[in-house]
Amino acid sequence: MARPDGVFFAIKLPYSSGVFDGWGMRLFSFGIAVAVLLGCSNNTPVEPDPVPEPAPEVSRRALLPSFDEVVPEPALRGLILRVEATAPTLGYGRAALLPVGDGQPDADGIVTYQLRALAPPTPGTVGPASARRLIAATFVSDARLDDIRGFRVISQTREIVLRR
């Protein structure tokens, strides 16, 4: 049923003159357009391309020839085992202490770690020792320290055992 002024429907908006006109009509039209466009969109999920899994880093990391220093440092709720080494050439990086045997202590209660780093793709120059300096560390919690009597750190030419 039409009103006498020719408006077929009226919506009372706050701060409007009482009929659906002016900004109210523009907002209403915009809302209808958005609803129509959203309804027309294709919301089909796209499966991402499978990413090939990289080779395990353990196989890519080379056992360093030697290390300079092994220091157990106290930490909050545990211990940090820090190893400093000098790489043979420039380009070595991401040094890490990787546990041997899942990090479980052997029969004597010694946990063994290997000092490994990513080797450069091509042999680099020797360069200064300060530029070849590597530091690797690992945290051992107090809960694990209860079962551990010492640590063994292995490189290609050197091995050291620290006992508690």
N, C-alpha and C positions, 0 to 999 in steps of 0.2 A: 504494500500500500504506500503510495507516494504522499509526501507531505505537500502542503499547499505551495511551498517555495520550490518544488521540483526535486528535492533531495530524496532518494529512495531509502537511504539508511544514514544514520548519524551515530557517530561514536563520540562520546564526550571525553576529550583528552584534557589532562591537567594543563593549565595555562593556555588554553585555546579559547576561541570565541564560542565554543559549544558545538559547532559542526566540524566535520572532517574536511578542513580546508587549509590552504597555505602550507606551512611546514609539516603539518600532520599528514597531508596527502603525499607530500614528497617522501616522508619517512615510511609511510605505508607502501608506496610504490617500490621504494628501495628494498624493503623487507620482502615483498613478493618476488622481486627480481633475484634476490639472494637465495630465497627458498627454491625457486625454479632452477637456478644454476647449480645449486648443491644437489638437487634431485637428479640433474642430468649428468653429474660427474660420474666417472667410472672409478669406483672404489675397489677394484680388483687388487688384492695384495700381490706385490711383485716379489718373487723369490730372488734373493741375492745370488750372484754367481758364487759357486763354491770356491773357496780359497784353498789352494793346495797347502798342506801342512808342511812347514819347514823341517829340515833335518834337525834332529836333536842337537842342541848346542854343545853337548858334551863331546860329540864326535868332531865338531868344528873347532873346539878349543884345544890348543896345543899345551902339552905339559911344559911348563917353563924350565929352563936349564937349571936354575938355582934360585935361592932367595937370600936376602940379606939379614932379615930380622923377623922373629916370631915373638909377639907380645900378647899375653892374656891380660885384658883390661877389665876391671870391675865395671859392671853396669847395673842399672836398676832391674832387679829380679833376674839377674843372670850374669853372663860373662860374654865379652866380645873377644874373639880370637882374631888378632890382626897380624897380617904378614906383609912385609915390604920386600920388593924384589926389583931388580934392574933387568929389563928385557934385553935380549941380545942385539936387536936393531930397533930403529924407529918403526912405528906402525902397530905395535901390539896394543891391545886395549881390552876393556871389560874383563879384567882379571877377577877370578873368583876362587874361593876355596870350595871345592866340590867334594861331598862326602863319598867315601868308599863303603860299599855294603849297606846302602840306605842309611848311613849315619849311625848305625847301631854299634855299640862297643864290642870289641872282640872278647875272648875268654879272659884276658887280663884287665878288662875295663878300659881299654884304650880306643878312642874314636880316631879313625884315620881320614885325613883330608888330602886331596891333591891340589896343588897350585897350578891352575890353568888360566890361559888367556887366549883371546882371539888373535891369531897370527895375521900379519898383513898378507894380502893376496900375492904380492911380489916382494921379494926381500928388499928391505929398505937400507938406507945408509946407517952407519953405526950412530953417529950423532953424539951429543953430550949425554952423560949419565943422568943428569937432571931431567932431560927430556924423555928418557926411557924408564923413568921411575913408575912403578905400579904398586898399588895398595889393594889388597883384598882382605875382607873381613867377614866373619859370620857370628851370629848371636846364638848363644846356647843358654836356654832358660834354666832357672834353679831346679825345676822339676826334672829336667834331663840330667843336670849335674849330679843328682843323687846317685845315679847309676854309673857315672863316669869317673875313672881314676886318673885319666890323662888324655893328652892329644898327641897325635903323630901327624906331621906335615911332610909331604913327599913332593920333591921335584925330580927332574931327570937325574941330577948328580948328587943330590943332597937329601938327607932325611933327619928330622929332629923329633925327639919325644919329650914332651913337657908333662911332668907328673904333678899331681896336686898334693 
